[in-house]
Amino acid sequence: MTLTRAVLLLSLGFCLVAFLVSCSDKPRPVASIGEAYVGPSTLNLRRELALKSAISATVKHGDKLSIVEYRHRLVKVRTEQGAEGWTDLRQLLTPEQMAALRDMAQNASRDQSQGMATVYESLNMHTEPSRTSPSFGQVPENGKVDVIGHRLTPRVQKDEALMQMPVKPAPIRKKAKPSSTPARIKPPPRPPAPKPPSNWVALSVPKSEPDPAPAAAGPPPVPVEVPMDDWNLVRTSDGKVGWVLTRALSMAIPDEVAQYAEGHRITSYFPLGQVNDDGSLKNNWLWTTIVKGGQPYEFDSFRVFVWSLRHHRYETAYIERNVVGHYPVRVINSGSTPSFSVVVEGVDGHLYRKTYSFDSYRIHMVNRELYDPGAKTEATKLASSTPVADQTGAKSSWYAKLKDRVHRFLR
């Protein structure tokens, strides 16, 4: 009897627990209809659609989210911990965009820096060269970054969401129940169409009068100038890669060299060996500059500065102006003779990589070859199978040696 009562009580307990679970106010989790990743550095999820509603969770850049529901451009997402909240669709990235962002950072880690730049105020880093793209990081005040690339984009772009809204399933239509009301009486038939007039053939003959002269054309419409923004791809010391506005960057080349910029913007700079001036080591420098921004290329002039041992100042050893130059500029300081190469447009419109050797204050072009921006090549080497002149293999003439000696003496 006791065992029977215990079994009965245990059964009643299970039934009571099942009843309480079924009557719980906690809703079951809604199935996910898509996946997304957080774009900004931090993102607050709201409990309701209103912007002033309470914050349900805070997520960071790169966190994976599940899309639960959406209304226009607002989506309800669920974190991996189970917290749910609403946010703007423009703050989310697709899995493909997140993978592309990681690939960009991985590829940029192998690229040679075009020079270090300083920011005087905190600067947001964007996933794309666009003001409306998510900002996933920030360069602190007086922070330094490596400049990697450049792009020119319209200041005002189409307001397109970064995430494509998931397609709602078509609602299932229920079959209409047979109506018990009697069928309505059908309307009467339409009357016959009117007959054409008796002289319809004569009316169809075109008139022999000439067409009126076209109106005088007005002045051509004035093209609307689209404002553009210069963006730089930068890399921070901790490995983050993103796009920032170029106007907020200042190249960190020493002031004793930057004073010769003459109002032009320095777009890249590189050291080219060192000179010992009475125990003080001074770098020789290569830089590229541009007169004004808003151009689809990176520089219109490049210049080599050397330290004069006689005058104890920087002087120009080589300069080329009125060129159309593109990133990347490469410098090789290994070995006894430094070298550098620049990518410029030729008169035929093609891109060429021109390589120069820097030997005892003398600059010689040793190679010129077609450049393919899509090809993933390593830094240009001095050795080449298509030299421009016989300067690489031939010995210097007595006049060149004498000129070099005089040049050294004067310095």
N, C-alpha and C positions, 0 to 999 in steps of 0.2 A: 504493500500500500504506500509505503514511504517512497519507494523508487518510482512508482507511477506518478505520485504527486510532484516529485522533483522533475521528471520528464515534462509534465504538464506546465510547470512553472517556467522551465527553460524555453519551451516552445512559445509561451506567451511573451517572454522577454525578447526573443528574436522578432516576433511580430510587432512588438512595440517599437523596437529600434528601427525596423524597416518603415513603419508608419511615420516616425519622427523624421527620418531622412527624406521621405517623399514629401513631407509637408514643410521642409526647410525653405526659408525665404531666399537662400543663396542660389542665384541662377547658374545653370550649367554653362561652362565656357563655350563661346561661339566658335565655330570652325574657322580656320584661317582661309582667306581668299587670296593671299599673296605675301611676298616677303620684301623687305626693304632694309636699308641701313641708314644710320643717323649721319647727316651731312655736317652740321655745325659742330663746334668743339663741345658745347653743352646744349641740351634741348630739354625744355620743361614740357611735360605732358599734362594736359588739363583734364579734370574730371568731366566737365561739360563743354559744350561748344563755345560758350562765352569766354572771352579773353580774360576776364576777371575772376573766373572760377578757380577753385582750389587746385593746387598742383598735386597730381597723383604720383608722379615719379619724375626723376631727372636722369636722362641718359646721356652718354658721351659719344663722340665721333667714332664711327665704325661699329657701334653696337647693332646687333641684328634684331629686327623687329618683325612681328607678324601683323599683317593688315587684317583687321576684323570687320570694319565697316567704313563707308565713306559717304560724304555728302558734299557734292560739288568739289571744292579743293581742300576740304577738311577731311582727315582720315582718323579713324580710331585704330590704335595699334596696341599690341601686347608685347611686353618685354619677355625675355627668357625667364625672368623670375615670376611672371604671371601678372604684373601690374599692367593696367590698361589706362589709356588716356587719349585725348584728341590733340592733333597738331596739324600744321599746314603741310600740304603735299609737296610744296617746293623745298621743304627742309629735309626731304628724304632722297636717297640715292638707290637706284636699282642695283641688283647684284652685278650686272655688267659694268655699270659706272664705278662701283666700288673696286672691282677687279682692275679696271683701267687706271684708277687712281693709284693703286698699289704698284701696278706695272710702271707707271710714270715715275714714282719714287725710286723704284729699283733701277730703272734705266738711267735716271739722273744721277744716281750715286756713282756711276762710272764715268760721267762726263767731266771734262776738265772745266774748272771754274773760269769764267771770263773776268774775274776780279771780285774783290770783297766790297760790299756796300754797307753803309750805315744808315739807320733810321733814327730820326730825332724825336719822333712820337710813336706810340704803339701803332702797329700796322697789321691789318687783318690779312690772312692768307686764304685765298679762295681755291676751290676745286677746279675752276675754269676761269679763263680771262674774261670775266663778265661781272658787273656790279651786282647782278641779281643771283649769282651762284652762291651756294652755301660757303660760309667762312668756317673752316675747321680748326684754325690755329691762329696764333697772334705772335708777331715779333715784338718783344718788349722795347721800351724806350732806350735809345742808344745801343740797341742790339745790332749785331752784324750778321750778314747772310752772304752766301756765295751766289753770284748771278750766273745762271745756266743758259737761259734762252730769252727770246723776245717775240712778241706778237702784237699786231695792230688790229683792234676790233672796234666796231661801232659802239658809241657810248650808250645809245638807247637801242636795246635789242628787243626782239619779240618776247612777250611775257609768256613763255611756255613752261609748263610744269616739268620738273626733272623726272618725275615718275608718271608713267602712263596709268590712268585709272583702270582698275580691273573692270571687265565687262560684266554687267549684271545679267544673271540668267533670265531668260524670257519667262514671264509669268505663265503658269499653267491655266489655261482657260477651261472653265467648267462647262459642261454641256448644258444647254438651256433646257429647263424642264418644260414639258408640253403644257401649253396654256389651256386652261379650262374655259376661257372666254371664247365666244364664237368669232370666226374669222370676219375681218372687216370687208365691206363691199368694195370691189376694185373700182378705180376711177374709170371714167369713160375713155374710149380710144381717142387719140389725137386726130385733129382734122387734117386733111391732105394739104401738102405744101402748095403755095400759090404758083401759078404758071408764069413763065418768063414773058416779057412783053413781045409783041409781034415783030418789032424791029431790033431784036437783040443782036442780030448779025451786024447791022450797021453800027450799032453802039460799040461793038467790039473792035472796030477798025481803029488803029492808033492814029493820033493826030500827026500831020506832017510838019507842024511847027517845030523849029529847033528848040533844044533845051535851053533854059535860061543860063546865062553865064555864071560860073561859080563865084561865090563871094570871095573878095580879096582876102588872101591869107594874112593873118595878123603876125605880129612878131613871134619868133620862136620862144617857147617857154624857158624861163631862166632855171637852170638846174639847181636843185636844192642841195646845199652842201651839208653832208652828214658829219656831225662831230665825231671824232675818233679818239680812242684812248690807247696809250702805250702801256703794255703790260710786260712784266719780267717774270720769268720762272726762276725762283730762288730756292736755295737749300740751306736749312738751318744747321747749327752745330750738332743737334741731336738727330739729324737725318730726315726731318720733315721737308717735303717738297710741295710748293704751291705757287699760285700766281698772285702778284702784288702790283699795284699801280707804280709805274716807273717814276712818276714825278715825286714820289715820296722817298726815293732812294738817292743817296749821295755816295759816289765812288770814293773809297777810303785810300786813295793814292796820297803820298806825302804832299804837304802844301808847297814845298820848294819845287815840285814838279807841276802841281795843279795850277800854279799861278800863270803858266804859259798857255792855258786853255783858251784865252781870248774870248770868253763868253760862250764857247762851244761846249756841248755836253759830252763828257767822257763816258763812253759806253763799255770800254774794257781796258785793262792794263795788266802788264806782266813784267816781272824782273828779268833782265838779260845779263846775268853774271854780275860780279862785283869788282870794285876798284878800291885799292888800299891807298888812301891819301893821308900819309903821316900817321898811320895807326887807326884812322877812321875809315870804316868800310862803307862805301857808297854803291848803291845799285844802279846799273844802267836800266832804262825802262823802254818798253814798247807800249804805246797806247793807241786807241782808236777813238775818234770823236765824230760828232754830227752837229751840223749848224743848228737845226731845229728838229723837234720831235714830230710825230704824226706821219712818219714815213714807213713804207713797207720793208725797209732795209735797216741795218743796224749802224752803219757808219759811212761817212763820205770822205774820210781822211784817216791815214795812219802815219805814225811818227816814231822815230827812235831817238831817245835822249841818252847822251853819254856824259859822264862826269869828267870835267876838264881838270887835270892835275895842275895846270899852270894858272888858270883863273879861279879854281876852286868853286865851280858852279856848273850847272847843267847847260849843255849846248846840244843843238840839233845835229845829228849825224846823218839822218835820212828822213825824207818826208814825201808822201804822195797824196795829192789832193784830187778832188773831183772824181772820186771813185764811187761805185755802188757796192758796198761790202756787206757781207752777211756773217752771222755766227755759223760755226765756231771758229775762233782764232786759236791756233795751237802754238805752243812754245815748248822747245826741247832744250833744257839746260844741261843735260848729261853730256859728258865728253869735254874735250878742250875747246870746242867751237860751238857756242849756242846757235840755235836756228829757230825760225818762226815761220808760220804759214798763214795766209789770209785767203778768204774766199771772196772773189770779186766777179762782177759781171763783165764779160767781154763786149766788144763792139757788135758781135753777132748775136748778143742776147743770151748766150750760154754762160753757165757758171764755171769758173776756173779756180783751182787752188794753186796759188803761187807761193813757192817756198824760197826763203832767203836765208843765207848764212851770215853770221855776225862774227867777224874775225878782226880783232885789233882795230875797232872803230870803223871798219869798212863793211858795207852791206852789199851783198851780191845775190841776185836772183839765180838760183841753181835748178829750179824745176818749175814747170807749168803744165798742169794736166786738167782734164775735165773733171768736174766735181758733181757727184750724184748725191743730193741731200738724203735720199732714202737709203743709201748704202751705209751699213754699220761698219765703219772702218776705224782702225786704231789711229793714234797720232801719226801725222805725216813724218816720214823719216827723210833724212837728207839724201840718202842713196836713192837714185832713180834711174830707170832705164832710158828716159827721154830728157836728157839735159838740154837746157836752153842754149847754152854757149859752152865753149871749151874752158870755162873758168874752173870747173871742178877738177879736171884731170891735168890740165896744162900747168906748167910752172909760171910763176909771175915774171913778167918782164923786168929788166933793170930799171925802167922808168917807174913802174909800179912800186918796186922796192924802195927806190929813192923817195918817191912821194910819200910812202908809208913812214919812212924814217923822219922826214921833215914834219909830217903830221904828228908823230909821237913827240918830237922835240918841242914843237910849239905848244903842246898840251902839258 
